[in-house]
Amino acid sequence: MNPEPRLTRQPRGRVIAVMVAWNGRSFLEAAISSVLEALGEHGELLVVENGSTDSSFDFLRAHFPDVAVLQTGENLGGAGGFSAGMRVALEDLECHYVWLLDNDIIVEPGALEPLLDILASAPDIAATGSQLCLYDRPDTVQELGSRYTPWLGALEQQHAGQPRLPADASPREVDYLAACSLLIRSDILRQHGLFREALFVFYDDVEWSLRVRRAGYRLLAVPASVVRHCYGGDKPTVPWREYYRKRNRCICLRLEPPRRGRLLALYFYLVYVNALVRYLAWQGDLVLAGTYRLALDDFDNGRLGRREIVHPAAAPPPLPENACGIWVDTSLSPGDAEAAWKALEHVAVHRKQHLLRLGPNQAGGAEIALVGERYSWTATHSKRLLRYRCGGRWSQITHPRREWLLSRLRLTMALMQAVPAALPRWLRALRRDPPPIPLP
């Protein structure tokens, strides 16, 4: 039996900020201090302590005893945690705005007022969002809202990776605002519902944004409001993230199809994921292939909510004596490249070796190339190829050029087989009822 949620006290105010915290104790002091400063006299903060195992609740009570805390007693995910917090906030009838925030953020001074001003400027604006900048690189933009592409329903992050916009830059109308910093009118929540808790994590704020847009409201990203965020795109790939991203994007495409591609966008995405399952299995990555297959099966069977996805990481392979020079191939994401590099660096330091990180044009002189599944031909010029896979798993490629050719052939065959294989799943999805929308 799940434990009953416990609320230390009812938060009150014109603005109630809701921060979901899960095993983010190292971020909490800076995050909460910055939120309280930004809130000022506008309202109060509610921290949803989402079943953390790192003593986050004890830290909150010791360092921020006046902050309201909702102990959920279990991990409800982002969707469940935010929805639980929004329900509590809306119990205060004087609450006109709910400000959703992640816990791995720093709110810069003066970030709330621009959001309030834009939200109050027109009745058809349902929510406003901040200019999200990188946590350790505050002059670089993570995103300024996102667009939902009209044919395939992909998210195009606006201004991502570009220099930070000045405070006097005009607000941008977008299709999606991240719950990392999202200010919502309370009457919109009461009329159109909260996040779909069945999504658990990822795409919960996307689905809500698209739902509200479909109802005729606008969403605006406001450059004058800046929040720094520890961006997940810089984190290594792990199976549980991949599971929720694939399963929940399928759900989102079914519930909120793009305006031109409509439900064909879901079919095309099912083809893509089906092809990945086959391709990765033929490549020997049974862990990630199994993760994607489970995501497809759960979407197909309507099994939503939380899933336990655990795969232990493996240690790096032994390095050659006196290895010098590592080249990182572009087939690795930034997060995976950094994780792979740190793992090998640790091994090298332990064995008193020196590894020099080389750039993309120096592969020929590298002792080792770190590659992903579909590595470039340039990587084959290195003396040794180590493949880094999702979850910190490693393998050595003994015949790089033959494997390069085979991987392209396997991908083509996987796509050909996935086209008919995805059709039954797509037809079943069209007949299935959507998961319910939680109400306040």
Protein Blocks (a to p, Z undefined) as FASTA:
>chain_A
ZZddddfbdcedjbdcddddehilmmmmmmmmmmmmmnmmnbccddddehiaehmmmmmm
mmmmmbccddehiaebjmlmmmmmmmmmmmpmkbmbdcdddfkbcddehklmmmmmmmmm
pfklmbdcdddddfklmkbcfbgcjaddfklopacdehihiacddfkbccdddfbdcfkb
ccddfklmmmnopadfklopghklmmmmmmmmmnopacdddfklccddddfklpccdfkl
mmmmmmmmmmmmmmmccfklmmmlmmmmmmmmmmmmmmmmmnopamlmmmmmmmmmmmmn
opghjddddddddddddddehiahiaddfkbcfklmmmmmmmmmmmmmmnopacddddfk
lmmmpfbdcddfbdcfklmmpmbdcdddehhiacddfblmlmmmmmmmmmmmmmmmmmmm
mmmmmmmmmmpccdddddZZ
